[in-house]
């Protein structure tokens, strides 16, 4: 089941990156699967899943924490690992617990929680969440010729 959830989450996150911004019935099925397993909020109609929208880093991190079974404690005190996360209690808890659990790196002083996530970042977060180890090149060329870099610590 863990592999199914990881696969659905990966497909769900990458849906936001397709060039046409049109989701398929498979995308909707993956979203519904994640909702049925309480990883994302269940919606009454398909458009409310916002499958055509880009996704923020904090949203992927929040989903990753749920996938790992990590609950955000209500009485958490921000340790101020990331300077751009200290003004929002939920974000601070989420990114710091993600860092403490090896989902994201503490190598930088900024978590960039309100920025759109890249495919490489989403892939790295989901692989780390599922403790999946892969060997990848440092840079990957896509079929359209563009290049995106993978996390250095994805090795």
PyMOL commands that set and color helices and strands:
alter all, ss='L'
color gray80, all
select helices_A, chain A and resi 2-15+25-36+46-49+57-67+89-100+119-129+152-154
alter helices_A, ss='H'
color red, helices_A
select strands_A, chain A and resi 139-141+147-149
alter strands_A, ss='S'
color yellow, strands_A
deselect
rebuild
show_as cartoon
